[in-house]
Amino acid sequence: MKSQLSLFFFALITISAIFPAGCTLANRNRVRIKTAEQTAPKEKLRGDAYLLDVKINREGKKSSFRLDLYQSEETLAWFARGYLGKGVMKGVLTNDSLIVYFPTEEEFYSGKLNALAKKSCLGNAELESVLGQLFRILPPEISSLSDNFYLTILKEDDKQRRYILNYKDCGGGIRLDYEKHDLRFLISNIQYIGEEETFGFEAKVRDFRLDTDLPADKFEIAIPSTATRINP
């Protein structure tokens, strides 16, 4: 049984990190559809840029890759090359939707995060909104978190914050570390803490740039009409 966390990185990360373990992935039935090419606007956006070192251990097979992650207002975008021995992955996550494109495989997914799970224990949780906020504010400040998650505070001082996030109806959890830079706490480490001994995940922030210019095309995905849709 694959971990639901592993799905999150195929869907995000940025970032397999918030999905609890114990839910089986849906079958990836392929439906070929035509989609319009999207053209990114010329102007730049303001936001934050992160470089993450990601390590995954699946049934004793260890792999690692680097993930570029960008945040502008309520939108997350990411890019990975050579993830889990595969090709390129590019994704955009907004408050209510997700698009992930695998150009090497010519596959893409567009829809809700919850739809990617079969017999999901995730219920109707609005995961998109929660994920986006984890890179902007501390977990206790996310007003909707208590609707579907348990939050355990491990450490809170002037320089560091550490939490464990558990989904109420699923096993396992995620440890979230934050460090203070100037007047702001930034996420520094994401680690799976769970019941599945055959799965391990950790993402460490190697570098970051705050309130910087971001190319608008980082938040746009042009999907060719020849691409195959991943249909849960």
N, C-alpha and C positions, 0 to 999 in steps of 0.2 A: 504494500500500500504506500503510495507516494504521500509525502507530507503536504498539507495545505500551504505551509510556509514556502515550500519550493515553488508552488504555483505563483505566489506573489512576485517572485523575482522574474518569472517568465512573463508575468503581467506587469510588474513594475521593476522594483528593486529586488529598488530601490528599495531594493530596495526592494525578495521573498519574505519580508520581515514581519508583517503584522498578522499574517494568517495563522491561526492556531492549527495545531496538528490534529490528525485523526479523521479528516474528511477526505473521501475519495474524489479524485479528479473526474470531471465529466469526460465522455468520449469526444474526440476531436473529429466529428463528422465534417467533411469538407463540402462547402457549397460555393461554387464559383459565381461571383457577382461582378458587375461593372461599377467602378467608383470613379468619381471625377478627380482629376489632378488638382491639388491644392497649391496655390501660390502664396508664399509668405510675404507679408508687407515689408517695405523697405526699411521702415524706421526701427530703431533698436528699442528694447524694453529695459526697464530697471529691475534688478532683483539680485538673488544670491546664487552663487555657483559653488558646487562641492565636488571633490574627487574622493571616491571611496574605494578602499581595498576590501574585496569581498572574498570570503572563504566558505566553501560548502563541502560537507562530508556526507555522502550518500552511500550507505551500506559499505563503508570502508574505502570508497573511492573519493579521494580528495581533489578538489579543483579550486582555482582562484582566478579572479579577473578584477579589472578596475572598472568602475562605473562613474561616468560623468552625470551629475544631477544638477538641474537648474530649477529655481523657483521664482516665479513672478506673480505677485499677489496670490490668488488662490489656485494657480496652475503649477503642476510639477511636470517636468520633462526630463528624460534620461536617455543615455546612449551607452551601450556596452559593445565591445568587440571581443570575440573569442570567449564569450560566456559559456561555461560548462562544456567547452570543447566544440561549441557550435560557431555560427557566423556572427552577424551583426544584429543587435536588437535596439529598436528605438521606440519610445513610448511617450504618451502625453496623458496626464491624469488631471481632470478638472473636478469641480465639486460634485458632479453627478454622472460622470462618464469616463470611459477609459478607451484609448486606442493604442494598440501595440502592433508594430510592424517588424517582420523578420525578412529583410530584403534578400538575403542569401537563399532562404527557403521559399521566398515569394508567398508568404502567408501573413495574415493579419487577423487581429481580433478587435471588434468594436462593440462595446456594451457595458454592462455592469459587472463589477468584480464578483458579486454573489453568483452570477449566472455561470461562472466557470467551475463551480463545485457541484458534484452529484450527491444528492441526499445530504445537503449541507447542514451543518450545525450552526451556520452563521446567521440563519434567519433572515430578517429584513434589515439588518444593520446597514447604515449608510457609511460603508468603509471608505469611499472616496473622500468624503469630507474630513474624516478622522485622519487619514494618511497625510493629506495636505497640511493639516494644522500641526502635526508632529514636528515639522521642520520650521515652524514659525513661532510657536509658543510652547510652554511646558504643558505636559499632560493634565495636571490639575486645573489648568485654565480652559480646557476644552469642555464647554458646557454640555455637549451631547454625549460625552464619554460614558457617563454613569448609566445611560440607557441600555447599553449592551456589554460593558466591560467592567471588570474589577481592576482597581488601581492600588498597588501596594507601594508605599513610599519607603525606600531603603535608606536614602540619605538626602538631606537638604541642608546645605551650609552656604556660606557666601560665595564659594568658588565652584562647587560641584553639586549636581542633583542626580539621583539614581532612582529608577522606578521599575516595577514589573507590571506588565499589562497582560491581563488574562481575559479572554472572552468568556462570558458567563456559561455558555452551553458547550464549550469545547475544552479539551485537555491542553496542557502546555501553556506557554506564555512567552513574552518577549521582554528582555531587559533593555531599558533605554537609559543611556548615560548622557548627561549634558555637562558642558563646561562653560564657565563664564568668560566672555571676551568683551572688554569694555563694559558696557551696561547691559549686555544681552547674553542669555544662556543659549548656547548652540548645541545641537545634537552631536555627539562625538563617537558613540558606539551603539550598535544594535546587535543583540545576541539572542538566539533562540534558547529558551530554557524550557525543556519539555519532557514528555513521556517517551518519545521515540528515540531509543538509543541508536538507531540506524541513521539518524539524520542530525546534522549539526550545521549551524549557520552563524556567521558573524560578519558584520560590515563595520569597518573603522574609517572615520573621516581622516584622510591623509592631508588634505589642504582645502582651503575655502577662500572665496572672495565675496564680500558683503556689499550690498547696495552698489552694484556695478552694472555697466552696460552689458546686455545679453542680446545676441543676434536673434531677431524675431523668428528666423527659420528653425531655431531650436525647438520652438513650440508648434511647429507645423509638420504634418506628415502627408506627403503626397503618395497615395497608393495607386499603382497602375491598375488598369482594368484587367490585366492578366493575373493579378494576385488571387490567391485562394483564401476564402474566409474561413476562420476557425469557428465552427458553429457548435456550441455545447449541446 
